[in-house]
Amino acid sequence: QVQLVESGGGLVQPGGSLRLSCAASGSIYSIRMGWYRQAPGMELGLVATITSGGSTTYSDSVQGRFTISRDNAKNTVDLQMNSLKPEDSAVYYCNTGSPLLPRYSWGQGTQVTVSS
């Protein structure tokens, strides 16, 4: 079973940037991967996905501000977040990015707080 470890979160001012990283313990080469987020009292939501070939999708709320990328050799998936807004505050998780794929066990996530 692949284990996922997210990192890179923190406190940032509105308009700032953060880069999140997800490290997988095994090969995710052929797997469409995604970043999710969950704010307090809210449901888990899919933010961005990336296929093994690098095709990406984004939710409307982050389109143009976030960029998902991956390194298949290192089994990592990153999320570059720019122009951050307070409503981006949440715990961010990575996992498989298609409803057709089973989920790996969820990692601990990484907290992102956007506040002045």
C-alpha positions in Angstrom: 0.0 0.0 0.0 1.4 3.4 -1.0 1.7 5.9 1.8 1.5 9.6 1.2 3.2 12.4 3.1 2.2 16.0 2.5 4.4 19.0 3.4 4.9 22.6 2.7 2.0 24.3 4.4 2.1 27.2 6.7 0.8 30.7 7.4 0.9 33.2 4.6 -0.5 36.6 3.9 -3.2 37.2 1.3 -1.5 37.5 -2.1 1.4 35.3 -1.0 2.6 31.9 -2.3 3.2 28.5 -1.0 4.5 25.3 -2.6 3.1 22.0 -1.3 4.7 18.6 -1.9 3.4 15.1 -1.7 5.8 12.2 -1.4 4.6 8.7 -2.2 6.3 5.6 -0.7 5.8 3.6 -3.9 5.4 4.1 -7.6 2.6 6.3 -8.7 3.9 6.5 -12.2 0.7 5.5 -14.0 -1.7 7.0 -11.5 -3.7 10.1 -12.0 -3.0 12.1 -8.8 -4.8 14.9 -7.2 -4.7 17.5 -4.5 -7.7 17.9 -2.2 -8.5 20.4 0.6 -10.9 20.5 3.5 -11.7 23.6 5.5 -13.3 23.4 8.9 -17.0 22.4 8.6 -16.7 21.8 4.9 -16.5 18.7 2.8 -13.3 17.5 1.2 -13.0 19.0 -2.2 -10.8 18.2 -5.2 -8.5 21.1 -6.2 -6.4 19.8 -9.0 -5.4 16.6 -10.8 -2.6 15.5 -13.0 -2.1 12.4 -15.2 1.1 10.5 -15.6 1.6 12.4 -18.9 1.1 15.8 -17.3 -2.4 16.7 -18.3 -4.0 18.8 -15.6 -7.4 19.9 -14.4 -8.3 22.6 -11.8 -11.3 23.6 -9.9 -12.8 26.9 -10.9 -11.8 28.4 -7.6 -8.1 27.9 -8.2 -7.8 28.0 -11.9 -5.1 30.5 -12.9 -3.6 30.7 -9.4 -2.5 27.1 -8.7 -0.3 24.8 -10.7 0.0 21.0 -10.1 3.1 19.2 -11.2 4.7 15.8 -10.7 8.1 14.1 -10.8 7.5 10.5 -11.8 11.1 9.5 -11.1 10.8 10.8 -7.5 7.1 9.8 -7.0 6.2 13.3 -5.9 3.3 15.6 -6.7 3.6 19.3 -6.0 1.1 22.1 -5.8 2.3 25.7 -6.4 -0.2 28.1 -5.0 0.0 31.8 -5.9 -2.2 34.8 -5.2 -3.5 33.0 -2.1 -6.8 34.1 -0.6 -8.2 33.6 2.9 -10.7 31.2 1.4 -7.8 28.9 0.4 -7.2 28.2 4.1 -7.7 24.5 4.6 -5.9 21.2 5.3 -4.5 20.0 1.9 -4.1 16.3 1.0 -3.0 14.4 -2.0 -4.4 11.1 -3.2 -5.5 9.4 -6.4 -7.3 11.9 -8.6 -10.0 9.9 -10.4 -13.3 8.6 -9.1 -12.5 5.4 -11.0 -9.4 4.8 -8.8 -9.4 3.5 -5.3 -8.0 5.9 -2.7 -4.8 5.3 -0.9 -4.8 5.7 2.8 -5.0 9.4 3.6 -1.9 11.1 4.9 -1.9 13.6 7.7 -2.3 16.5 5.3 -0.6 19.9 5.5 -2.3 23.0 7.0 -2.5 26.2 4.9 -3.6 29.3 6.6 -4.0 32.6 4.6 -4.4 35.5 6.9 -3.1 39.0 7.5 
